[in-house]
Structures are given as structure tokens and as C-alpha cells.
Amino acid sequence: MKIVCAWCGKDMGEKPPYEDESITHTICPDCLKKQFPDISQEKSASPLIIEQFPYPPPEQMELGGNIGKLKVTIPPPRGVKLPEGAVRRTSDKHDKAVEHLGYHSVSLGDDEIASLATKIPTDVELINESQKRLRETKVIPDEQLASSQLALLNLSRAIAEDVSSIPPGGIYGAVIPPASDKVRTAGLYGTRTGALYLSVDMLSRGRDAIDTHIHELGHHLQYIESGEAEDLTPSHAQAMTNIADKVIKGLESGRYDKLLRDIQY
């Protein structure tokens, strides 16, 4: 059983049963001195063990060790501050989506939530806000695109045709709002509409546009095969690899030469 300081998280070693992978908590000498200056750690030859002690510390708890048991009262924390970009985790199934939006999830107990210096959103609230923003995506008609942008868009359509996976909703240039305050949105695949959107900003940069297209077309293939369209998954990585292989073969064969003439890099 691993022993960890409940205050600072310092690793304090192990205790029997050693095959038990769970964690029990203690208080390290530095934190004992800081939190309980009236208690001398010198009276104990081994770390104080707080059996079955959940984190964060409750208001009432017992410290047990070589000095016997001592009941102490810990005032609830006030003004807890979290790192920038933290959102409150409601389920670890949202962690990847939160990471993709430039944030990170943290698990908080009721006491910690009540003592936060400022309210933070939950992972669900962050994702819902992102979806609300992305619903404002506006398609730009082909005739309003610059010739180099249209050439890249047509190249994207040709690639989709070559991998036998043209999104049923079509492939468009669009003005796509940022998915969050921390990330821009280069491309978007809509599982409901079956459409793929490439940011007009990306359509001004050849390599970036192709990378974005492969990424989003990978979501389309992933969704067809598995019913999911999430980033950072093995199925998405495999789909992108398959598409990239076919793009390389198309370039080597000269299949895209005509479309490539008007593209800016």
C-alpha cells in the first residue's frame, strides 16, 4: 500500500500489505510543521499514518502513529485557486474533448468546490459552449473563394473521392469560430450534417489545408466505421494514416498535378 502526504502529495513510501495497490495517507514532516506547529514530529520515529483518509482532509480526523492517536480540527480551506485552464470533471469520458479544447479536467470534492476563489465551468459546460460556438459556422460559396482557395478545396474533394469517402453533406470552405478561448478551429466535421468544413484561413495555406483535411476526413472515416468522431483515439489515428498513404500515392502518380498548379504554399 502506497503512503502519500495528504497535503502536498509527497511519496512517503509503502506499508503492508505490499501487494495492495491502493493509497493511504499521512502527513510529511514539512507539512506537519506547517499545519500543526504545536505537534513535534520528533516524538515519532515513523510517518504518521491517516488510515482510510480521503482527500481533501475532512474537518475532523485522527492522526495515528507511534505517538498514539491525536484528534485535530482542520478548518476548511478558503479561497482555493486552480491552475489556469482548469475545468471541473464530471466524467472522465470528457477528458479528451476537454484537452482538445485547450483545457484540462480536475476532480474536486464538495468542500473544494465551495471554497473556490472563483467559479469554474464543468467539462460538460465547456463542451456545450464549444458546440454552441461551432453552430455559428458559415459556409462560403465556391464562387466567393479566391482561385487558390478553390483549388485547395477541389483538391480536398478529389482526395475524399480517391479514398472512397466523400462526406454525404459535402466539403466546403467556411468561416469557423474558435472552438474555445484557447484554440482556433482549422476544420470541422459534423456528424449530424455529414459535412466537412475547412476554414478559409487554412485554404490560404496549402500544407496546412491538406493536413486539416486529412484530420477531418479521418473523423468521417472513423465515424462510419465506429460511430465515434473523437480526437486522440486509435481509430482516428489509423484513419488518418490510411488517408495520408493514399494522398502520397496520388501525388507520386501525378493524379493531383493539375489541381496543384494554382495552390499557394
C-alpha positions in Angstrom: 0.0 0.0 0.0 1.4 3.3 -1.1 1.7 6.1 1.5 1.2 9.7 0.3 1.2 13.0 2.2 -2.4 14.2 2.1 -1.3 17.9 2.0 1.5 18.1 -0.6 1.2 14.7 -2.3 4.8 13.7 -1.4 5.6 10.0 -1.7 6.2 8.6 1.8 7.0 5.0 0.9 5.0 1.8 1.4 3.4 -0.2 4.1 1.9 -3.7 4.3 0.1 -5.3 2.6 2.6 -4.5 -0.2 0.5 -6.3 -2.9 -2.3 -3.8 -2.2 -2.1 -1.0 -4.9 -4.4 1.3 -3.0 -3.3 4.6 -1.4 -3.4 5.6 2.3 -2.4 9.0 3.5 -0.1 10.6 6.0 1.4 14.0 6.7 5.0 14.6 5.9 7.4 16.3 8.4 7.3 19.6 6.5 3.5 19.7 6.3 3.2 18.7 9.9 5.4 21.6 11.0 3.5 24.0 8.8 0.0 22.8 9.5 0.4 21.8 13.2 3.3 23.7 14.7 2.4 22.6 18.2 2.9 18.9 17.3 6.6 17.8 17.3 7.3 15.2 14.7 10.4 14.2 16.7 8.1 12.2 19.0 7.5 9.7 16.2 10.1 7.6 14.5 7.9 6.9 11.6 5.5 8.9 9.5 2.0 9.5 10.9 -0.5 7.3 9.1 -4.0 8.5 8.4 -5.9 5.3 7.8 -8.7 5.3 5.1 -8.2 9.1 4.8 -10.0 10.6 1.8 -8.6 13.7 0.1 -9.3 16.6 0.7 -9.0 16.4 4.6 -12.3 16.4 6.5 -12.7 18.9 9.3 -12.3 16.2 11.9 -9.8 13.5 11.7 -7.4 11.3 13.7 -3.7 11.0 13.3 -2.3 7.6 14.3 1.3 6.7 14.7 4.0 5.8 17.3 2.9 8.7 19.4 -0.6 7.3 19.7 -3.7 9.0 18.3 -4.4 12.6 18.2 -7.6 14.2 17.1 -7.2 17.5 15.3 -9.6 20.0 13.8 -8.7 21.4 10.4 -10.6 24.5 9.2 -12.0 24.1 5.7 -9.8 25.7 3.1 -10.8 29.1 1.8 -10.0 30.8 -1.5 -8.7 27.7 -3.3 -7.0 28.6 -6.6 -6.7 26.3 -9.5 -4.3 26.4 -12.4 -5.4 28.4 -15.5 -7.4 26.3 -17.9 -8.9 24.0 -15.3 -12.5 22.8 -15.6 -14.4 20.6 -13.1 -14.6 17.0 -14.1 -18.0 15.4 -14.1 -16.9 12.3 -16.0 -13.5 11.1 -17.3 -15.2 10.3 -20.6 -15.0 14.0 -21.4 -11.3 14.4 -20.7 -10.1 14.0 -24.3 -12.7 16.6 -25.6 -11.6 19.0 -22.8 -7.9 18.5 -23.7 -8.7 19.1 -27.4 -10.3 22.5 -26.4 -7.1 23.6 -24.7 -8.2 22.9 -21.1 -7.7 20.2 -18.5 -10.1 18.4 -16.2 -9.7 18.3 -12.4 -11.6 16.3 -9.9 -13.0 18.3 -7.0 -14.8 17.4 -3.8 -17.8 19.3 -2.4 -15.6 21.2 0.1 -13.1 22.3 -2.6 -15.9 23.4 -4.9 -17.4 25.5 -2.1 -14.1 27.1 -1.3 -13.0 28.0 -4.8 -11.9 31.6 -5.1 -13.7 31.9 -8.5 -16.3 29.6 -10.0 -15.0 27.4 -12.8 -17.1 25.6 -15.5 -17.7 21.9 -15.7 -16.4 19.8 -18.6 -20.0 19.5 -19.8 -20.5 23.3 -19.7 -17.2 23.8 -21.7 -18.2 21.3 -24.3 -21.7 22.7 -24.7 -20.3 26.2 -25.1 -17.9 24.9 -27.8 -20.8 23.2 -29.7 -22.8 26.4 -29.4 -20.0 28.4 -31.0 -19.4 26.0 -33.8 -23.0 26.1 -34.8 -22.2 29.6 -36.0 -20.0 28.2 -38.8 -20.8 30.0 -42.1 -20.3 28.3 -45.4 -18.6 30.4 -48.1 -19.9 29.7 -51.6 -17.3 28.4 -54.1 -17.7 31.5 -56.3 -16.7 33.8 -53.4 -13.4 32.0 -52.8 -10.1 33.1 -54.3 -8.8 30.9 -57.1 -6.1 29.4 -54.9 -8.6 28.7 -52.1 -10.9 27.0 -54.5 -8.1 24.9 -56.0 -7.3 23.6 -52.5 -10.9 22.9 -51.8 -11.2 21.0 -55.1 -8.0 19.1 -54.1 -9.7 18.1 -50.8 -12.7 16.9 -52.7 -10.5 14.8 -55.0 -8.7 13.3 -52.1 -12.0 12.3 -50.5 -13.1 10.7 -53.8 -9.9 8.7 -54.0 -10.4 7.3 -50.5 -14.0 6.4 -51.5 -15.2 8.5 -48.6 -16.9 11.7 -49.8 -18.8 13.1 -46.8 -22.5 12.9 -47.8 -23.0 16.6 -46.7 -20.2 17.8 -49.0 -16.9 19.6 -48.4 -16.9 23.4 -48.0 -14.8 26.4 -47.3 -16.2 28.2 -44.2 -15.7 30.8 -41.6 -15.4 28.7 -38.4 -15.5 30.3 -35.0 -12.8 29.3 -32.4 -14.0 26.2 -30.5 -12.9 27.8 -27.2 -11.0 30.8 -25.9 -7.7 28.7 -26.1 -7.8 27.1 -29.5 -8.6 28.1 -33.1 -10.7 25.8 -35.3 -8.9 24.9 -38.6 -11.6 22.4 -39.7 -14.8 20.8 -38.7 -16.6 17.5 -39.4 -20.3 17.5 -38.5 -21.6 14.0 -37.6 -25.2 15.2 -37.9 -24.9 17.0 -41.2 -22.3 14.7 -42.7 -20.4 17.7 -44.0 -16.8 18.7 -43.7 -15.7 22.3 -43.4 -12.3 23.8 -43.9 -11.5 27.2 -42.5 -10.9 29.8 -45.2 -7.8 30.8 -43.3 -6.5 27.2 -43.8 -7.4 27.4 -47.5 -4.8 30.2 -47.9 -2.0 27.8 -46.8 -1.5 24.7 -48.9 0.2 22.3 -46.5 -1.9 23.4 -43.5 -5.1 22.9 -45.5 -4.1 19.4 -46.6 -3.2 18.4 -43.0 -6.5 19.8 -41.8 -8.4 18.0 -44.5 -6.7 14.6 -43.7 -7.6 15.2 -40.0 -11.2 15.9 -40.6 -11.7 13.3 -43.3 -10.2 10.9 -40.8 -13.1 11.8 -38.5 -15.5 11.0 -41.3 -14.0 7.5 -41.9 -13.8 7.0 -38.1 -17.4 7.8 -37.7 -18.5 5.5 -40.5 -16.5 2.6 -39.1 -17.0 3.0 -35.3 -19.8 5.6 -34.7 -17.4 7.9 -32.9 -15.6 11.0 -34.1 -13.2 11.9 -31.3 -9.6 13.0 -31.4 -6.7 11.2 -29.8 -8.2 7.8 -30.4 -6.5 4.8 -32.2 -9.3 4.6 -34.7 -8.8 8.2 -35.7 -5.1 7.8 -36.0 -5.5 4.8 -38.2 -8.0 6.5 -40.5 -5.6 9.5 -40.9 -2.7 7.1 -41.7 -4.7 5.4 -44.4 -5.7 8.7 -46.0 -2.2 10.0 -45.9 -0.9 6.9 -47.7 -3.4 7.4 -50.5 -2.5 11.1 -50.8 1.1 10.2 -51.2 0.3 7.7 -53.9 -1.8 10.2 -55.7 1.0 12.8 -55.6 3.5 10.3 -56.9 1.3 9.3 -59.7 0.6 12.9 -60.8 -3.1 12.5 -60.1 -3.3 16.0 -58.5 -0.8 17.9 -60.7 -3.5 20.0 -62.4 -5.1 21.0 -59.1 -1.7 21.8 -57.5 -0.8 24.4 -60.1 -3.0 27.2 -58.6 -2.2 26.4 -54.9 -0.1 28.7 -52.8 2.3 27.1 -50.2 
